[in-house]
C-alpha cells in the first residue's frame, strides 16, 4: 500500500482550511442579502452560522486527531459502520466538492466577464435559460486544467500557492476594513434591519445560506495524512479554519456596511464592490473584486486538492477501482484520482451559469449529510473503541451530537418542498437522483472487489493506526 508523504506544517494546514472556505460570491452577493435580511441579518447570521458549523466540526476535529489519514470522513464512517455508510459518506462529500468545482469552472470566466463583457458574448449554446459562450467555457476549462496541473505537483506546491493567495486576501481585506471603519460611520450600519422586520428571524433565516459559505474546512481532516505535526494540532486546525474564515467574512462585510449606507448597497448587483466605489474609493472597489477572484482560486485549489483524496480513500477500501489508489512516485499525489476529478469537473462544468444555483443547492445537501454521518461516527467509535487516545478530545459528546442533529435538519429542509431552502423541482431532484444512482452503480458493480473489513481497515488506516485498534470480532453490514 502506497502512502502519501507528510510535509504540510500547522500554519499551512490552517491556511489550506481557511482559504478553502473563503470563496468569491459572498463579497458581491451581500447586496442581495442586505435587501432580503438586512445588514444585521447577514452579519449576525454569519456569527450564528459560525457557532453551528464549529459544533459540526468537532467530530471531524477529534476523529482526525485519532486517525490522521487521507479521506477523513470515509475512514471514520467505515470504521464506525462498515462499507455501506463508509461509501455513502465519501460519495456525499465527494458530490459536494464536485458540485462546487463544477460551479467554479463557470464562475471563473463569469467573474472575468464583469470586466471584459465580450467574454460572455459570441456563439455558444443555452442551458437552463442561460447563454454559455464557447469562449467563457474555454476559459473555465483552461482554469480547471491549470488547477489540475498544480495539484499533480503535490500538496507541498499547492500549500505554498494557497499561502501566497491567502496573504493577498488578508492584505486586501485589511485595506477594506481599515478604510471602512476610519472613513465610514456607524449611522451607515445602524439600524441594522429594515424597519418593521423581525430582526431575530432574519438572523436565523440567513444561517442556512451562511453555512454554504462556510463549507470547505473539511479539507483539513481529508489532508491529515500529509500533515507533519502532532495529531492534536490537526483537530485545532479544523476548528481554527472555520473561525478565521467566518471572522474574515464578518469583519469585511461590516466594514462595507460602515463605509456606505447598507440600504443603498442593498440595491447594487455587485454589493461591496460597488459600495466602496460609490463611497469614493474606486481602488478599494477593485480590491473587493480582487478578493472575489482570489477567493475563487483558493476555494478551487482547496477542493480540487481534497476531492482526489476522497477517491483515493474509497479505492484503498476497494469501494472504487484500485487504479484510483495509485500514487505518483515523483510528486506523491493520487494521480489517477486527480485526473478523474478533472473529468468530472469539466463534465459537469459545461452546463454553464444556468446550472450554478443547482450545483450550490446540491452541494449544501451533500455536505449536511456528510457532517451528520461524521458526528454519528464519533459517537459509534467512542462506544466501540473506548480506549483509543485522541490528541483533540471532546470532554462531552453533546456539542458534536447537536451539530449532527442540526446538519440532519438542514438536509431534511432541502428535501422538504415547502422549506425556504428546498431543492428546485424537478431539476435538482433529478440531479440528486443521478448522483445517488451513479454511486449505487459504482458500489454494486464493484462488489466483487470489496475487501474484507479488516483488510480494508488496514489499507484505510495504515499499519501504525491499524495496530492501535483493539482486536474485536465485527461484521460488516
N, C-alpha and C positions, 0 to 999 in steps of 0.2 A: 504493500500500500504506500502510495506517494503522499508525503506531507508537504504543506506549504511552509515557507521559511518565515521565521519570526524576526521582524525588523521595524515594526511600527512603534514609535515611542508614545508615551502617555499624552504629551501635548498634541502630537499629530493625530492620534486616535480621537482625542476630544474634538479637534478641529474637523476631522473627517465626519464625525457625527453631526456637529453643529452646522457645518457647511452643507451637508446633505439635506438638512431640514430647511434652511433658508432658500426659498425659491425665488420666483420672479414676479408673479402676478399680484402678490399682496400689496406691493407699493403703488400700483396704479388702479387696482380694483377697490381701493378704500373709498373712492368717490361713490361707488355703488353701495358699499356697505354703510358709509356715513348716512346716505339717503334712506336706507332701509332700517337701520338700527340706531342711528345717531352715532356721533364720535365716541361717546361714552359706551354705547353698546358694543362697538368693535373693540375698543381698547381695553375696557374692563372685562369683556368677554374673552379676550386673549389671556388675561390673567387667570380667569377661572378655568379655561381650557388647559393652561399650563399645569395647574394643580391636578386636574383629572388625568392628563397624559403622564405626569410623574407617577401617579398611582398605578397606571397601567404598565409603566416601565419597570417597576420594582421587581416583578417576577423575572424579567429579562436580566436585570442587574444581578440578582442572586444566582440565577442559573448559569449565566456567563462566567461568573467567578468560580463556579464548581466545575463547569465543563467548557473551558476556553477552546472551542473547536469551531471550524468553519461550518456555516449553515445555521448556527444558533438555534432558532425555534424548531427546525427539523430534528435536531439531536434531542432536544428536551422532550418533545412530544412523542418521539419514537420510544425513548426510554420509559416514559410515563405510561403510554397507552398502546404501543405497538405500531406496526407498519401502516395500518389504515389511517389513524389520526396523524401519524408522522408524515405520511404523504399529503393528507388534506391540509395540514398546517403549512407545509412547504409550498404546495400548489397555490394556496390562498395568498400568501405573501409574495410569491413569485408573480401571481396575477396582478397584485397591487403595483409592484415595481415595473412590470412590463406595461401596464396601463399608463403609468407616469412617463416612462421612456417614450412611448408612442406619442404622448402629449408633447414631449419636448422636441420630437422630430419636427412637428408642425410649428410649435411655439418659437423655435429658434429663428425661422425665416419670417414668421409673423411679426416678431419684435423688430427685426431689421426693416420690415416694410413700413413701420411707423415713420422712419427717416427716409427710406427710399421706396415710395409708393409703387414705383414701376415693377417692383419685385412681385407684387400680387396681381399685376395686370398681365395681359397676354393670353395666349392659348393655354388650355388646360381642360379640366373636367369639373363636374358638380356632384357633390355628395352631401346629403342632409341639408340641401338648400344653400350650401356654401361653395363658392368657386375656388378651386385649387389650381393655381397656375403651375405649369411644368417647371418654371424657374424656381418658385418657392419650394416645390417638392425636391428639386435637385439640391438646393441649398441645405434643406433639412437633412437629406441623405448624406451630403458631404460632412456636415457637422457630426452626424452619428458615426460615420466611418472614422473621423478624427478622434472621437471619444473611444472608439473601439481600439484603434492603434495605440492610444495612450494606455489603455487597460492591459493590452497584451504585454506592455513593458513591465508590468508588475506594480504592486501597491507601494513600493518604495518610491516610484516615479509619481504615481497618482497622488500619494500623500503629500509629496513636495509641491505638486501643482496646486492641490487643494489649499495648502497652507498659504501659498502666494496669493491665490484668488481671495481667500478669507481675509488676509491682511488688507487687500483692496476694499473689501466690503466694510471692514472696520473703519478704515480711513475715510471713505466716502460717507459712511453713516455718521461718523463723528462730526464731519463738516456740516451735515444737515442738522444734527442735534444742537451743536454749539450755536449755529446761526439761528435756528428756530427758537431756542429759549432766550437768546440775548436780544434778538431783534423783534420777536413776536411779543404777544401779551396774553395774559390769562383770559381776557374778555373774548378772545377768538375761540376759546375752548368751552368756557362756561357761559350759559348752561350747556352741559354735555349731551342733553337729549332734547328732542323736539317737544315743544310744549303740548301737554295733554297725552303724551305717550307713556306707557308703563315702563319705567326705567329698568327695573329688575328683570322684567320679562324680556326686554330687548337684549340685555346682557346674556341671559340664558339661551335665547334663540340663536345668538351668534356662536355659541360654544361649538355646535356641530360643524359649521364652516371653518371655524378656527382650528379644529382638530385635524382637518385635512391639510391645513398649512403646517401642522406640527408633526407630520409623519416624516420618516427618513432616519430618525435616531436609531432604529433597529439595526442599521448597518454596523454599529459598534459591536453588538453581540455576534453578528454574522461574520465579521472580520476578526473575531477574537483569536483564532488560531495563529494569526500573523502579528499579534500584539506581543511586544517584547517588554513585559512588565509583570509585576505581581498581580495575581488574579483579582485581588480586592480593588485594584485601580481600574480594572475593566468595568466593574459594576459602577464605580464612581463616574467613569466616562459616559456611561449610558445616561445617567441622570443629569450629569453636567451638560451634556449636549443639548438637552431639552431646555434647561434653564438659560443657557447662553442664547439659543435661537429665539426663544419666546421673549426674553428681555430685549433682544435686538428689535424684534417686531414692535413691541410696546413702546419703547423709547423713541424710535424713529417715527412711528405713526403719531405719537403725542406731540413730537416736535412739529410735524406737518400741520397738526390742528392748532398749534400755538402760534405759528408764523402767519397763518392766514385763516380767516373765518371758516370753520368746518362746514357751515351750512352752504357756503358758496362752493367749497370743494366738492360737496355732495352733488353738484350739477356737472362736474367735469368727468369726461370719459377716461382721462389719464390720471386721475387722483392726485397724489403727492407730486408727480412730475409737473403738472400744470400749476398746482398750488404754490410751489416755490418760485416758479416763473412769474406768476401773477403778483407775488409778494415783492417782486423787484430783484429776484436773484436767479436770472436765467442760467447762469453757470451751475447753480445748485439744482436747477431743474434737469439739466443734463446729467449731473451727478446722480440724481434719483433714477434716471433712465439707465445709467451705467450699473447701478445697484441691481436693477431688474435683469440686466444682461449677465452680470457676474453671478447673480443668484441662480439663473437658469443653468449656467455652466457648472456651478458647484453641485447642484442637485442632479444634473445629468451625469456628471462624473461619479458621484457617490453611489447612486442607484445602479449605474452600469457596472460599478465595481462589485456591489453586493449581489446582484442577481445571479451571476455565474457561480458564486459560492453556494447559493441555494441549490442550484442544479448539481453542482459537484457533490454536495451532501446527499442529495437524493440518489445520485448514481453510486456513491460509496455503499449505500444500503441495498443496492440492487433494485431500487424503485424506479430508476430510469436506466437506459442502456449504459453499460460500464464504460463505453467510449467517452462519456462526458465526465468521467473521473480522471481523465488523463491530465497530467501536469507537465507543462512545458519545462524542459530541463534547464534552459538558459535563464529564463525570467521567473520560473517557479509560479506560473499562472495556470489556471484551468482553461487551456486554450480552446478546446472543443466547446466547452460550456459558454465561453465568451463569444465564440462565433455563433452559437445558437441564439444568444441574446440579441446579437446584431440582426439576425434574420427575423426574429420576432418583432423587434422594434421597428424595422423598416417595413415589414409585412403589415403591421397594424398602422404604422405612421402615415402610409399613403392615403388613408381615409380622410386626412386633412382636418382643417379647423372646424368643420361642421361636426366632427366627432369628438372634439376636445372635451366638451362637457361630459360626454358619455364616459370617456376614459377616467376623468376625475371622480365621477359618481361611483363607478365600479371599483376604483381603487379604494375609496372610502369603505365600501362594504368588505372588501378582502382584508384590509388592514385591521378592521374591527374584529373580524373572525380570528385572525392570527393573534391579536392581543388577548382575546378571550381564551383561546386554546392554550396559550403560553401560561396564563395565570392559573388555569386548571392543571397544567403540567407541574407547576411548582408545588401545588397542594398534593398531587399524587406522588411526586418524587420525595417530598418530605415524609410522607406516610410509608412509602416502600423502602426508602433508604435513610432512616433517621440518623445514622452515624456519619453520613457524608459531611465533610467540612466545607464551609463556604467562606471565601475571603470577604465577601459582601453579604452579610446575613441579616435578614429582617428579624427584629425582635418579635413582631407579631405578624401573622399572615393576613389579618383582615384588610389592611390597606391594599394589598395585591389582589385579594378576592374582590374587593369593592371596585377596583379598576377593571377587573374582568367582567363583573356584572354590568358596569357602565358600557363596556365595549359591546357586550351582547345586546344591550338596549339600543345602541347605535345601529348594529347590524339589523336588528328586527325593524327598527324605524325605517331603514332604507327599503325594506321589503313590504312594509305596510302601505297600501295605496294612498291612504288619506294623510299620511305623515308629511310634514313640510320638507323632509329630506328623502322622500320616496323616489325610487328609480323611475325613469321615464318609460311609460308603457307605449308600444311594446318593445321599442328598440333596445333599451338597456337590459330588459329581461331576456331578450333573445341573445344578446352578447354574453350575459351571465351564464345562460344555459349552454352556449357554445363552449365557454371556457371550462365549465364543470364537465361537460361531455367529453372534451378533449382530455381532461385529466383522467376521467374514468377509462377512456380508451387506452391511454398510456399504462394505467395501473393494471387493467385486466389482460391486455395483450402481453405485458411483461411479467405475468405471474410466475412463469417457469423460471425466470431469472431472480425472483425474490429470494433473498438469503435467509437461512435460519436466524432466529432472533439474536443469539449470542454472536454469530459471525457478523451480522450487520452492526451490532453494537460495538464490536471490536474495530470495525472499519470506521464507524462514525466517531467514536471516542478516541481512537488511537491507543497504542499499547499502554502508555502511562496512565491515562484517565480510566481506561477499562480495568486496569489492575486494582483501582481503588474501589470498584463496586463489590459489595458483599455478594458472594455467590448464592443464588437462590433459584429454585425452580419457578419457571414462569411460562405461561402460554401466551402466544401471540394471536390476537383475535384477527 
